[in-house]
Amino acid sequence: MSNIKYTNLKLFTSASNEKGLMDIDEAIDKAISDGATSLALTDVNSMSFAIQFYQACQKKKIKPIIGVQLSVRNIEIFHGKEIYNTYNVTLLAKNQNGYKNIIKLITLVNSGKHLEKIDESQITKELLEDVIVMTGGMESYFGLTLKSNRYDASEKVQKMNNKIQFWKSLTNDFYIEIQRHGGNFENELNSVIVPLSVNNDVSLIATNDTLFLNKSDYIYHEAIVCDKSKDSKMNKELYSFSRKSDYTPEQYFKTSEEMNEL
C-alpha cells in the first residue's frame, strides 16, 4: 500500500449553491485526522468563505490553500457559426499575490455581461501570476469536447491539444486532473487525457470533487440538488429521483488510503 499523503484540492461548500454541502470545520477535522498538512477551498465562482476557511485552518494549524472553481465562457466556430459553451477550471493561490489575482478574476465573473461566467479572452498572464491552474473531469473543456456530437474523434483530440497549449501560453503552473467518480464517460475521458498529458508535457494530478463529508451523505446532497433544480421530481416510493444525476456517491471526502486505492 502506498504511503503517499493526499491533499484535498477540490472542496465545495454551500457557497457553491447546490453543488457543495461541506462544512468547513468538519472538512478541516477530516483532513487533520487523515494526517494532511494542507487543505484547499474551491467554491464555484465564489470566495465568500475564504476568510472563514483561512482563520479556521490557522486555528487548527493546517495550511489553507485558497482557490476557486471558475466558469469559463468559450467561443468556437462551427460551420461558420459561433458556438458558446462553459467549462470549469480550478485556480489555487500560491501566495498573497495569487490570492489577489483570483479575487480580480472573480470580480470579472460577477461584473461581466455573462451571468457567473468569465470570457476566456479576459484571462491573462498577469492575472494568472502565482496561481495554479487545474482542469479535468466531465465539467472541463476535455469532458465537454468528448461528449460533443459536433466533431469526430481526431477533431476532438486536436481541439483538446489546442486548449492545453492555450493554457500553457498563460501559465507554467498548469495541470490536468484525473478523477474517478464513477460517472458516465469517465473511463473514456481518462483514456484520452493520459496521452494528452504525455504528448503536451503536462503533469497529471489526482483530484476528487469533494461535495459532502461521508458517502452516506449523497442522498441528502441529491435532495438539495433536486429541490433547487427546475426539474426536481422525487419518486417518494423508491426514494430516488426522476432526473439523471450529475453527481455520484464517490464525491465524498476521501482519505489518503482511499485515494491511493483508486
N, C-alpha and C positions, 0 to 999 in steps of 0.2 A: 504494500500500500504506500503510495506517495505521501510524503510529509510536507508537500508544498502548501503554504498557508494562502488562503483565498481572501482577497479584499473585495468586498461587495461594492461595485462601482455603478450599480443601477438600482436606485431606491426611490420609490414613489409614494408620496403621502396624499392626503385629501386635497392638497393644493393642486394636484393633477386632475381635478374634477373626479369623474367616476373611475379613472384608471387605477389609482392607488388607495390603499387602506392603511398603510404602515403608520404606526405611532412612533414618533422619533425616539422616545425613551426606551420603548420595547426593542426597537431596532439596534440601538446602541448596546443595550444589555445583551442581546443575542450575539452581536459581533464580539463583545468582550468575552463572553462565555466560550466562544469558539477560538479564542486566542488571537483575534485580529487586533492589529495596532492602528488601523485606519478604517474609515468608512465614508462613502460618498452619498450625497443627496442630489437627485437628478429629476426634480419635478418637471412636468411638461410646461414649457414657456413661462415658468414662474420661479421666483426666488423668495416667495412670501415667508417661508420658514427657514431661510438661510441663517439668519442671526440666531434664532432659537436653537437650530441644529448646532451651530458653531459653539454657542455657550454651553449646551448640554454635553457636547463632546469634550470641551475643555474641562468641565467639571468632573467628568468621569475618566479623564486622562487618556483619551483616544484621539488620534489625529483626524480632524474633519477635512473632507475634500468637498468643496462647494462646486456644484455643477448644475446643469440643466439639460433637459431634452428639448432640442429646438426643432420647430416645424419649419421646413424649408420649402418654399414655393419654387417649382422648377418649370421652365418653359421649353418645349421641344417642338420641332416642326415635323408634321406627319402628313404626307401627301399635300404639301403646300399650306397646311392649316396649323395654327398654333394650338398645341395641346398643353394643358396645365395639370400638374399633379403636385402632391405634397409628400415629402419624405422626411424622415427623422434622422437627426444626428445628435450625439451626446457630447457635450462640452464639459471639461473638467478644468478648474483653475489650478495652475501650478503654484501660484503665489498671489500676492495682493494685486499686482498689475493685471494678471489674468482674470481675477475676480472682477475688477473694474471693467475689463473688456467684455466679459459676459453680461454685466449689467447694461452696457451700451447696446449689446445685441438684443437683449430682452426689451429694452426701450424701443428699438426699431420694430420689434414684433408687435408691441402694443400701441404704437403710434402710427403704424403704416395703414395703407388703404385696404389691405387684405386682412381679414379677421384672424388674429392669432397665427399669423404666418410672417415670415421674412423672405423677401425675394432673394434668390441665390446671388443675384448681381450686387446686393448690398453687403455681402460678406467679403471682407478684405483681409490682406495680410496683416495690416495694422491691428484689426480687431481680433485677430487670432494669435497675437503675440502672447506668449506664456499661457496658452490654452491648449489642452489635449483634445483632439477630435477623434471620436469613435463612431462607427456606424455599422449596423448589421441587423439581422433579424428581418421579419416579414414587413416591418414598417419602414425599412431602409430603402434607399434607391434600388439596391440589389433585389430586395424582395418584391417591390412593385414592378420592376422590369421583368423579373422571372414570371410573374403572374399575368403580365400583359399579353393580350392576343394581337397586338399590333405588329409584332416583329417575329422573325424566325430565330432559331437558336443562335446562329452565328451573329446576327444583328444584336441580339441581347448581350452576348459576351462583349462585343465591341463597344456597346453603349456603357456597359459596366466598367470596362477598361478606361474609357474616356472620362467617366466620372471620378475614378480613382486618380487619374492624372490631374483633373481639375483641383481636387482637394490637396494633392501633393504640391501643386503650384502655390498653394496658400500657406501651407504649414509643413514643417518637418515632423510634427507630432501627430501623425495620422495613423489610426489603427482600424483594422477590420474585425468586427465582433463575430464570434461564432457562438451559437446558442443551441440548447437542446431543451426546448419547452414541450416538445411533442405535438407541435401544431402542424397544420396542413402545409405541404410543400417544404417543410423544414429540412428534411434529408436531402431533397433535391437542391435546395439553396446551398446547403453546406458543401455538397459535392461540386458546386460551381465556385464558391468563394475561396476554397482552399487553393486551387490552382491560380485563381486570380491574385491571391496574396503573394504567391511564389513568383509569378510572372511579373508582378509590378513591384516586387521588393518591399512589401508592406507586411508588417508583423500582424499575426492574429492574436486576439485577446479573448479569452473565455469570459462571458458575462451571463448573468441571469436577471431578467427583469423582475425585480422583487416588488410585488404588489401587496402582499399580505404576509403575516408572520408565519403561520402554520399551514400545512397542506389542507387541513380540515376547514380553513377559513375561506376556501374557494367558493363554497356555496353562498356565503354571505357577500362576497365580492360580486358574484353573478347577480344576486338580488339587487344590489345597489346599481349595477350597470343597467339592469332591466328597468329599474324604477326611473332612471334618468334618460333612458333611451326612448325614442319615438315609437319603436316597435315593441315596447315592453308588454309581453303577454306571458303569463306564467301558467303552466299546467299544474294546478294545485294537487291533483290526484297523484301525479308522478313526481311532484316537486322538481320538475325540470322546466326548461324554457323552450318556447317555440322558435325563437331566433337561433341562429348558428353563432356560437360564442366566438369572440375574438381572442379569448384567453384560455389558459389551461390550468389544471391543478398544480402544475410544476412551477408556477411563478410565485413560490413562497421563499422565505429567507433560508437559503441552503447553507449548510456548514461546509467547511473545507473538505471534510471527508466525502460529503455528498457530491461536491463539485469535482473532486478528483476521480470519483467513480464514473462520472459522465465522460 
